[in-house]
Amino acid sequence: MACCSSRSAGPAGSWCGGRWWLMVSDCCGLFTASLVYLVALRTAFLVNVYVLLPHFSGAFRLLHTLWYNYIVGALLVAHMRCMCTNPGTAKDHLDQDLQAVMRAEYTQMKAARSGRFTCRSIV
């Protein structure tokens, strides 16, 4: 899969025709995401150095260290994929029947609640 650097032919803030999406003008969000990655990597380092490596030995240590680092890596990859996915495209990946059921339940619930929260004057 080739990485494309063009921003054309997609929604605002998207690359590769809408496959990747990231709001680069959101400085607070980018700062928070960077902080999440730094904390996760620092925690992984500390767990590896002070918990896993000194307290286990042999193949047990190797197995636990690899498994823990795999989980941390999967966490970071999942967070990056979630960050770079346009939230408006989630409906494109749902089954049409599921969308119809969800829409029907929403309209039914909205209709049931419409008369419940009305203001009435007491005379």
C-alpha positions as YAML, in Angstrom:
chain: A
units: angstrom
residues:
- id: 1
  name: MET
  ca: [0.00, 0.00, 0.00]
- id: 2
  name: ALA
  ca: [1.56, 3.24, -1.09]
- id: 3
  name: CYS
  ca: [1.42, 6.29, 1.10]
- id: 4
  name: CYS
  ca: [0.02, 9.26, -0.71]
- id: 5
  name: SER
  ca: [0.73, 12.83, 0.24]
- id: 6
  name: SER
  ca: [-1.89, 14.62, -1.82]
- id: 7
  name: ARG
  ca: [-4.80, 16.23, -0.05]
- id: 8
  name: SER
  ca: [-7.08, 16.44, -3.08]
- id: 9
  name: ALA
  ca: [-10.28, 14.57, -3.88]
- id: 10
  name: GLY
  ca: [-11.54, 14.17, -0.34]
- id: 11
  name: PRO
  ca: [-13.23, 15.94, 2.54]
- id: 12
  name: ALA
  ca: [-11.52, 18.75, 4.42]
- id: 13
  name: GLY
  ca: [-8.59, 17.57, 6.48]
- id: 14
  name: SER
  ca: [-8.27, 14.30, 4.57]
- id: 15
  name: TRP
  ca: [-5.50, 12.65, 2.60]
- id: 16
  name: CYS
  ca: [-5.54, 9.86, 0.02]
- id: 17
  name: GLY
  ca: [-9.06, 10.53, -1.20]
- id: 18
  name: GLY
  ca: [-10.59, 10.40, 2.27]
- id: 19
  name: ARG
  ca: [-8.78, 7.30, 3.61]
- id: 20
  name: TRP
  ca: [-6.80, 9.33, 6.20]
- id: 21
  name: TRP
  ca: [-8.18, 12.25, 8.13]
- id: 22
  name: LEU
  ca: [-6.53, 14.47, 10.72]
- id: 23
  name: MET
  ca: [-7.36, 17.98, 11.86]
- id: 24
  name: VAL
  ca: [-3.92, 19.59, 11.96]
- id: 25
  name: SER
  ca: [-5.36, 22.93, 13.02]
- id: 26
  name: ASP
  ca: [-6.51, 21.47, 16.37]
- id: 27
  name: CYS
  ca: [-3.46, 22.28, 18.49]
- id: 28
  name: CYS
  ca: [-5.09, 21.11, 21.76]
- id: 29
  name: GLY
  ca: [-6.01, 17.76, 20.24]
- id: 30
  name: LEU
  ca: [-2.53, 17.26, 18.79]
- id: 31
  name: PHE
  ca: [-0.96, 18.20, 22.13]
- id: 32
  name: THR
  ca: [-3.21, 15.73, 23.97]
- id: 33
  name: ALA
  ca: [-2.49, 12.97, 21.46]
- id: 34
  name: SER
  ca: [1.25, 13.60, 21.77]
- id: 35
  name: LEU
  ca: [0.91, 13.48, 25.53]
- id: 36
  name: VAL
  ca: [-0.95, 10.16, 25.31]
- id: 37
  name: TYR
  ca: [1.84, 8.66, 23.20]
- id: 38
  name: LEU
  ca: [4.57, 9.97, 25.49]
- id: 39
  name: VAL
  ca: [2.83, 8.64, 28.61]
- id: 40
  name: ALA
  ca: [2.18, 5.25, 26.99]
- id: 41
  name: LEU
  ca: [5.78, 4.89, 25.81]
- id: 42
  name: ARG
  ca: [7.21, 6.06, 29.14]
- id: 43
  name: THR
  ca: [4.97, 3.63, 31.02]
- id: 44
  name: ALA
  ca: [6.00, 0.79, 28.73]
- id: 45
  name: PHE
  ca: [9.65, 1.63, 29.33]
- id: 46
  name: LEU
  ca: [9.20, 1.73, 33.11]
- id: 47
  name: VAL
  ca: [7.24, -1.54, 33.20]
- id: 48
  name: ASN
  ca: [9.86, -3.24, 31.06]
- id: 49
  name: VAL
  ca: [12.87, -1.99, 33.01]
- id: 50
  name: TYR
  ca: [11.56, -2.08, 36.58]
- id: 51
  name: VAL
  ca: [8.92, -4.83, 36.58]
- id: 52
  name: LEU
  ca: [9.29, -7.39, 33.80]
- id: 53
  name: LEU
  ca: [13.04, -7.65, 33.30]
- id: 54
  name: PRO
  ca: [14.22, -7.82, 36.93]
- id: 55
  name: HIS
  ca: [11.43, -10.00, 38.35]
- id: 56
  name: PHE
  ca: [11.17, -12.74, 35.75]
- id: 57
  name: SER
  ca: [13.82, -15.01, 34.26]
- id: 58
  name: GLY
  ca: [14.39, -17.11, 31.16]
- id: 59
  name: ALA
  ca: [11.70, -17.74, 28.58]
- id: 60
  name: PHE
  ca: [9.04, -16.51, 31.00]
- id: 61
  name: ARG
  ca: [10.60, -13.03, 30.97]
- id: 62
  name: LEU
  ca: [10.90, -13.00, 27.20]
- id: 63
  name: LEU
  ca: [7.31, -14.15, 26.72]
- id: 64
  name: HIS
  ca: [5.86, -11.59, 29.11]
- id: 65
  name: THR
  ca: [8.00, -8.75, 27.75]
- id: 66
  name: LEU
  ca: [7.04, -9.49, 24.15]
- id: 67
  name: TRP
  ca: [3.37, -9.88, 25.04]
- id: 68
  name: TYR
  ca: [3.28, -6.63, 27.04]
- id: 69
  name: ASN
  ca: [5.05, -4.67, 24.30]
- id: 70
  name: TYR
  ca: [2.69, -6.16, 21.71]
- id: 71
  name: ILE
  ca: [-0.31, -4.92, 23.72]
- id: 72
  name: VAL
  ca: [1.19, -1.44, 24.11]
- id: 73
  name: GLY
  ca: [1.98, -1.32, 20.38]
- id: 74
  name: ALA
  ca: [-1.56, -2.43, 19.52]
- id: 75
  name: LEU
  ca: [-2.91, 0.28, 21.82]
- id: 76
  name: LEU
  ca: [-0.87, 2.97, 20.08]
- id: 77
  name: VAL
  ca: [-1.77, 1.72, 16.59]
- id: 78
  name: ALA
  ca: [-5.48, 1.54, 17.48]
- id: 79
  name: HIS
  ca: [-5.37, 5.07, 18.88]
- id: 80
  name: MET
  ca: [-3.62, 6.39, 15.76]
- id: 81
  name: ARG
  ca: [-6.12, 4.67, 13.46]
- id: 82
  name: CYS
  ca: [-8.99, 6.06, 15.51]
- id: 83
  name: MET
  ca: [-7.48, 9.55, 15.40]
- id: 84
  name: CYS
  ca: [-6.95, 9.44, 11.64]
- id: 85
  name: THR
  ca: [-10.42, 8.17, 10.75]
- id: 86
  name: ASN
  ca: [-13.08, 10.61, 9.67]
- id: 87
  name: PRO
  ca: [-15.98, 10.16, 12.11]
- id: 88
  name: GLY
  ca: [-18.45, 10.97, 9.35]
- id: 89
  name: THR
  ca: [-17.49, 7.85, 7.41]
- id: 90
  name: ALA
  ca: [-18.54, 5.37, 10.10]
- id: 91
  name: LYS
  ca: [-21.95, 5.03, 8.51]
- id: 92
  name: ASP
  ca: [-20.31, 3.89, 5.27]
- id: 93
  name: HIS
  ca: [-19.01, 0.76, 6.99]
- id: 94
  name: LEU
  ca: [-22.28, -0.35, 8.63]
- id: 95
  name: ASP
  ca: [-24.64, -2.89, 7.15]
- id: 96
  name: GLN
  ca: [-27.66, -1.28, 5.45]
- id: 97
  name: ASP
  ca: [-30.11, -3.45, 7.42]
- id: 98
  name: LEU
  ca: [-28.44, -2.45, 10.68]
- id: 99
  name: GLN
  ca: [-28.67, 1.21, 9.71]
- id: 100
  name: ALA
  ca: [-32.39, 0.81, 9.00]
- id: 101
  name: VAL
  ca: [-33.02, -0.87, 12.36]
- id: 102
  name: MET
  ca: [-31.02, 1.77, 14.23]
- id: 103
  name: ARG
  ca: [-32.84, 4.58, 12.41]
- id: 104
  name: ALA
  ca: [-36.25, 3.01, 13.16]
- id: 105
  name: GLU
  ca: [-35.43, 2.58, 16.85]
- id: 106
  name: TYR
  ca: [-34.18, 6.15, 17.07]
- id: 107
  name: THR
  ca: [-37.32, 7.60, 15.48]
- id: 108
  name: GLN
  ca: [-39.54, 5.40, 17.67]
- id: 109
  name: MET
  ca: [-37.72, 6.51, 20.81]
- id: 110
  name: LYS
  ca: [-37.82, 10.15, 19.70]
- id: 111
  name: ALA
  ca: [-41.56, 9.94, 19.06]
- id: 112
  name: ALA
  ca: [-42.17, 8.30, 22.46]
- id: 113
  name: ARG
  ca: [-40.25, 11.02, 24.27]
- id: 114
  name: SER
  ca: [-41.77, 13.93, 22.38]
- id: 115
  name: GLY
  ca: [-44.82, 14.23, 24.65]
- id: 116
  name: ARG
  ca: [-43.06, 13.42, 27.90]
- id: 117
  name: PHE
  ca: [-41.08, 16.60, 28.50]
- id: 118
  name: THR
  ca: [-43.60, 19.32, 27.76]
- id: 119
  name: CYS
  ca: [-44.09, 22.30, 30.04]
- id: 120
  name: ARG
  ca: [-47.62, 22.72, 31.31]
- id: 121
  name: SER
  ca: [-48.86, 25.57, 33.39]
- id: 122
  name: ILE
  ca: [-50.70, 24.65, 36.55]
- id: 123
  name: VAL
  ca: [-53.74, 26.87, 37.09]
...
